[in-house]
């Protein structure tokens, strides 16, 4: 699947910065819960949004391997921050949900799907790409996860093109950003200069166009659109991390590389990287019964390939060492995912770098493996 498809061309308008509240009101009038990125306990999280004032205006992440800290930025922009801890995954694929219940008569009752209409304001291009990746996993094969599909179809996505990267971002090398290529209903570019603070708003779907047509604003001109594109281009050029070219083939020939042992000496197998990753989809099921035996339930919850029991088969775990579990995660993410789903499982968001407690950097590990193979 080509992630670098042509950018959709549709109507675009310019609205003042205060127009964000008008947009939020229009979405709410359309029957949507409105969610956005907010500052919670010193981190960024997706949560229901009452007004634009709830956004972390003027705040930016100081993100480095093993640390993510919020600080005041140099300007009062609404979207100079980049990513919440988790992307859209938990809105379409809950961390914990009941699938079935059965009574003493052994009649199965499927739990109804809760799929309220949610409009997410401020979705980043890498998270749009991650949603496309999950859609390929859950919907493109012969067995469709209808629970995922219903939740995905209930989303209204308001994307924001990035104007500044976090230090951990590498989406430009993965062709997933910093400019959205599709998959949104509306997309915003925040343009600030000495004279004005505005949003260039474009639609990418019929329902997005309906909302756009209801917004008070002027048609965008060539200068507006060029300022928006220039901001995204500067963001791409400011990224200092990148995934090496040919990483999928590299990992297939690096199975016995001694560098995996080096990573294992640092990795805690804590699964932080998989929990914040917007595309990791591993799960397990749990069967529970009430103490009186009147009801049994089946629950699905997120799991991680970093857990020792994840590879348990017929009396023992297949991957007993940390090195083999890290190798499995990275090789599947960057190599075998192409074979299974026609794309990379990594979108370059950099969350795994910032939220790893020991600061393991997936781009640095890929570069180290590339150097090791060249030296061999």
Legacy VTK file of the C-alpha trace (Angstrom):
# vtk DataFile Version 3.0
C-alpha trace
ASCII
DATASET POLYDATA
POINTS 376 float
0.000 0.000 0.000
1.405 3.393 -0.984
1.376 5.755 1.969
2.488 8.681 -0.175
-0.692 8.994 -2.227
-1.668 12.362 -3.668
-3.082 14.861 -1.204
-6.862 15.196 -1.617
-7.950 18.432 -3.257
-11.236 19.854 -2.055
-12.601 23.160 -0.856
-10.524 25.007 1.743
-11.285 28.100 3.773
-9.454 30.351 6.216
-10.963 30.827 9.671
-9.612 32.904 12.574
-8.082 31.102 15.538
-11.251 31.811 17.531
-13.131 29.798 14.920
-12.013 26.555 16.591
-14.900 26.929 19.025
-17.271 27.358 16.093
-15.920 24.133 14.612
-16.323 22.298 17.925
-19.900 23.552 18.204
-20.669 22.458 14.632
-19.366 18.958 15.339
-21.373 18.732 18.545
-24.489 19.935 16.695
-23.847 17.120 14.225
-24.280 14.584 17.009
-20.622 13.912 17.790
-18.806 13.722 21.057
-15.746 15.909 20.522
-12.391 14.615 21.753
-9.036 16.332 21.643
-5.561 16.299 23.147
-5.409 17.634 26.694
-2.774 17.910 29.386
-3.393 15.376 32.145
-0.965 14.667 35.003
1.962 16.155 33.110
1.333 14.235 29.884
-0.887 14.535 26.806
-3.964 12.343 26.504
-7.036 12.113 24.283
-10.155 13.056 26.239
-13.589 14.652 25.717
-13.244 18.313 24.793
-15.600 21.075 25.951
-13.965 24.017 24.169
-10.766 25.061 22.429
-9.532 26.386 25.770
-9.126 22.754 26.880
-6.353 22.224 24.319
-2.746 22.529 25.582
-2.240 25.866 23.872
1.348 27.061 23.879
2.684 23.780 25.264
5.279 21.582 23.561
6.918 18.251 24.348
10.512 17.958 25.298
10.813 14.384 23.998
14.054 12.402 24.053
14.791 8.670 24.459
13.314 7.676 27.803
11.687 10.997 28.637
8.691 13.096 27.621
8.213 16.411 29.414
5.808 19.266 28.660
7.143 22.802 28.645
5.961 26.224 27.530
6.650 26.821 23.864
7.770 30.025 22.169
4.318 30.988 20.845
0.618 30.594 21.774
-0.205 28.030 19.103
-2.986 25.525 19.695
-1.168 22.628 18.020
2.580 23.056 18.530
2.443 19.942 20.704
2.527 16.729 18.714
1.187 13.439 20.092
-0.931 12.204 22.992
0.405 9.126 24.794
-1.805 6.875 22.684
-3.311 7.523 19.311
-6.697 6.512 17.953
-6.232 2.835 18.798
-8.168 2.771 22.028
-11.173 4.513 20.431
-11.566 1.680 17.902
-9.924 -1.207 19.766
-10.540 -0.948 23.527
-7.864 -2.213 25.881
-10.402 -4.398 27.667
-13.861 -5.453 26.483
-16.372 -8.219 27.093
-17.131 -10.229 23.976
-19.640 -12.866 25.104
-21.606 -14.046 28.095
-23.219 -17.449 28.617
-25.795 -18.582 31.168
-26.454 -22.028 32.595
-28.469 -22.927 29.502
-25.224 -22.409 27.505
-26.840 -19.833 25.240
-24.220 -17.317 24.056
-25.049 -13.633 24.126
-22.687 -11.346 22.251
-21.928 -8.090 23.993
-23.304 -5.151 21.971
-20.745 -2.870 20.381
-20.485 0.573 21.925
-19.663 2.823 18.975
-20.747 6.371 19.808
-20.070 8.998 17.112
-16.806 10.654 18.127
-15.123 13.573 16.387
-11.407 13.668 17.197
-9.866 17.124 16.820
-6.126 17.355 16.179
-5.299 13.914 14.750
-1.727 13.839 13.456
-0.842 12.384 10.040
1.111 9.497 11.572
-1.957 8.516 13.595
-4.109 8.612 10.454
-1.610 6.222 8.888
-1.763 4.051 12.005
-5.553 3.810 11.706
-5.135 2.719 8.080
-2.674 0.093 9.287
-5.101 -1.269 11.885
-7.843 -1.296 9.258
-5.667 -3.520 7.079
-5.197 -5.859 10.041
-8.803 -6.050 11.197
-10.790 -5.578 7.994
-8.781 -6.476 4.903
-8.473 -10.217 5.515
-11.051 -12.986 5.168
-12.240 -12.508 8.773
-13.431 -8.979 9.536
-13.529 -7.715 13.116
-16.952 -6.097 13.045
-16.465 -4.484 16.444
-13.445 -2.590 15.115
-15.252 -1.696 11.871
-18.261 -0.169 13.611
-16.114 1.972 15.891
-13.907 3.127 13.022
-16.894 4.123 10.906
-18.276 6.167 13.816
-15.160 8.385 13.909
-15.072 11.864 12.385
-11.405 12.783 11.990
-10.159 16.364 12.090
-6.475 16.136 11.250
-3.794 18.739 11.891
-0.719 18.995 9.699
2.417 19.279 11.820
4.387 22.512 11.872
7.049 21.353 14.328
8.370 17.875 15.166
9.177 16.362 18.509
12.795 15.235 18.764
11.589 11.604 18.609
9.581 11.969 15.358
10.699 10.233 12.162
7.476 10.156 10.117
9.118 11.799 7.091
11.307 8.731 6.544
8.222 6.471 6.790
6.144 8.521 4.290
3.421 9.062 6.906
3.821 12.783 7.597
4.203 15.501 8.584
1.470 16.331 6.044
-1.694 14.228 5.892
-2.239 12.421 2.609
-5.805 11.281 3.226
-8.036 9.427 5.644
-9.462 12.575 7.251
-12.800 14.359 7.121
-11.262 17.780 7.744
-7.644 18.875 7.957
-6.260 22.013 9.598
-3.079 23.993 9.021
-2.302 26.451 11.822
-0.656 29.527 10.309
0.842 32.143 12.611
2.853 35.224 11.753
3.226 38.736 13.116
-0.059 39.874 11.597
-2.470 36.995 12.026
-3.289 33.652 13.617
-5.580 31.565 11.391
-6.434 28.028 10.338
-6.562 26.866 6.754
-9.301 24.227 6.803
-9.826 21.727 3.974
-12.303 18.894 3.603
-11.452 15.321 2.655
-14.891 13.685 2.649
-18.520 14.477 1.922
-19.399 14.758 5.607
-16.322 16.907 6.159
-17.428 19.184 3.325
-20.842 19.551 4.979
-19.227 20.776 8.191
-16.809 23.021 6.283
-19.642 24.666 4.367
-21.263 25.589 7.688
-18.153 27.395 8.979
-17.828 31.155 8.590
-14.645 31.793 6.678
-13.065 33.106 3.515
-11.929 30.945 0.626
-8.222 30.252 0.941
-5.878 31.778 -1.574
-2.574 30.584 -3.051
-0.596 32.436 -0.373
-2.556 30.714 2.409
-2.031 27.273 0.934
1.656 27.926 0.293
2.181 29.069 3.895
0.561 25.841 5.074
2.720 23.652 2.842
5.867 25.549 3.779
5.222 24.917 7.456
4.936 21.171 6.907
8.038 21.140 4.730
10.033 22.913 7.437
8.748 20.344 9.929
9.973 17.480 7.742
13.385 19.088 7.305
13.697 19.608 11.074
13.412 15.877 11.839
16.755 14.421 12.875
15.766 10.778 13.202
15.063 8.506 10.268
14.600 4.839 9.553
17.353 3.475 7.283
16.401 2.562 3.744
15.839 -1.126 3.069
15.177 -1.950 6.732
12.659 -4.705 5.868
15.251 -6.716 3.938
17.956 -5.866 6.476
16.041 -7.411 9.372
15.367 -10.628 7.485
19.104 -11.221 7.214
19.993 -10.055 10.741
18.404 -12.885 12.726
21.694 -14.076 14.222
23.273 -10.648 14.615
25.035 -10.272 18.007
23.535 -6.792 18.379
20.278 -8.340 19.630
22.104 -9.355 22.806
23.209 -5.751 23.258
19.587 -4.586 23.124
18.533 -7.335 25.536
20.972 -6.075 28.169
18.974 -2.816 28.273
15.396 -3.923 27.530
13.177 -4.511 30.579
10.461 -6.396 28.652
8.056 -3.930 30.259
5.854 -3.630 27.115
5.676 0.181 27.307
6.572 0.400 23.622
3.723 -1.876 22.561
1.178 -0.125 24.798
1.883 3.331 23.359
2.373 2.068 19.804
-0.617 3.100 17.650
-0.476 -0.083 15.543
0.392 -2.930 17.941
-2.695 -5.136 18.091
-1.725 -8.262 20.076
-4.471 -9.473 22.381
-5.470 -12.401 24.537
-8.810 -13.707 25.753
-9.846 -14.488 29.306
-12.736 -16.713 30.343
-14.340 -15.919 33.671
-17.216 -17.432 35.600
-19.243 -16.149 38.514
-18.742 -17.776 41.880
-22.183 -19.378 41.746
-21.614 -20.709 38.238
-24.645 -18.878 36.878
-22.735 -16.950 34.196
-19.526 -17.189 32.239
-17.884 -14.402 30.258
-15.201 -14.063 27.593
-13.126 -10.887 27.621
-10.533 -9.617 25.174
-7.675 -7.467 26.431
-4.488 -6.069 25.011
-1.396 -8.223 25.343
2.219 -7.815 24.298
4.778 -9.983 22.558
7.241 -8.829 25.241
5.494 -10.947 27.841
7.040 -14.358 28.552
3.669 -16.104 28.441
2.686 -14.563 25.110
4.553 -17.289 23.183
3.417 -20.109 25.497
2.693 -23.260 23.480
1.999 -26.781 24.744
3.878 -26.642 28.009
6.436 -23.901 27.504
7.251 -20.470 26.111
8.850 -20.291 22.660
10.660 -16.990 23.265
12.263 -17.355 26.669
14.923 -14.648 26.281
14.501 -10.875 26.086
16.643 -10.757 22.938
14.258 -13.052 21.074
11.217 -11.064 22.170
12.682 -7.712 21.148
13.819 -9.230 17.845
10.306 -10.597 17.258
8.709 -7.198 17.890
11.085 -5.141 15.773
11.309 -7.653 12.910
7.548 -8.068 12.711
6.953 -4.323 12.926
9.442 -3.316 10.249
9.747 -6.378 8.015
7.206 -9.200 8.178
4.336 -6.747 8.448
5.006 -5.928 4.789
4.516 -9.602 3.904
1.286 -9.858 5.882
-0.414 -6.530 5.284
1.402 -4.794 2.431
2.850 -1.961 4.525
5.151 -1.255 7.433
3.808 -1.664 10.944
5.704 1.478 11.991
4.420 4.984 11.219
7.360 6.938 12.653
5.481 8.549 15.547
8.417 7.963 17.940
6.240 7.125 20.941
8.191 3.936 21.646
11.384 6.003 21.922
10.073 8.586 24.364
8.096 6.175 26.547
10.773 3.478 26.843
12.024 3.763 30.454
15.593 2.948 29.407
15.547 5.038 26.210
15.866 2.329 23.546
15.573 4.037 20.156
14.165 1.875 17.353
15.836 4.042 14.687
19.219 3.777 16.420
18.845 -0.001 16.731
18.030 -0.269 13.023
21.058 1.875 12.183
23.254 -0.292 14.430
22.053 -3.474 12.714
22.707 -1.897 9.315
26.255 -0.983 10.378
26.804 -4.480 11.787
25.692 -6.122 8.530
27.925 -3.828 6.482
30.914 -4.689 8.678
30.284 -8.434 8.470
LINES 1 377
376 0 1 2 3 4 5 6 7 8 9 10 11 12 13 14 15 16 17 18 19 20 21 22 23 24 25 26 27 28 29 30 31 32 33 34 35 36 37 38 39 40 41 42 43 44 45 46 47 48 49 50 51 52 53 54 55 56 57 58 59 60 61 62 63 64 65 66 67 68 69 70 71 72 73 74 75 76 77 78 79 80 81 82 83 84 85 86 87 88 89 90 91 92 93 94 95 96 97 98 99 100 101 102 103 104 105 106 107 108 109 110 111 112 113 114 115 116 117 118 119 120 121 122 123 124 125 126 127 128 129 130 131 132 133 134 135 136 137 138 139 140 141 142 143 144 145 146 147 148 149 150 151 152 153 154 155 156 157 158 159 160 161 162 163 164 165 166 167 168 169 170 171 172 173 174 175 176 177 178 179 180 181 182 183 184 185 186 187 188 189 190 191 192 193 194 195 196 197 198 199 200 201 202 203 204 205 206 207 208 209 210 211 212 213 214 215 216 217 218 219 220 221 222 223 224 225 226 227 228 229 230 231 232 233 234 235 236 237 238 239 240 241 242 243 244 245 246 247 248 249 250 251 252 253 254 255 256 257 258 259 260 261 262 263 264 265 266 267 268 269 270 271 272 273 274 275 276 277 278 279 280 281 282 283 284 285 286 287 288 289 290 291 292 293 294 295 296 297 298 299 300 301 302 303 304 305 306 307 308 309 310 311 312 313 314 315 316 317 318 319 320 321 322 323 324 325 326 327 328 329 330 331 332 333 334 335 336 337 338 339 340 341 342 343 344 345 346 347 348 349 350 351 352 353 354 355 356 357 358 359 360 361 362 363 364 365 366 367 368 369 370 371 372 373 374 375
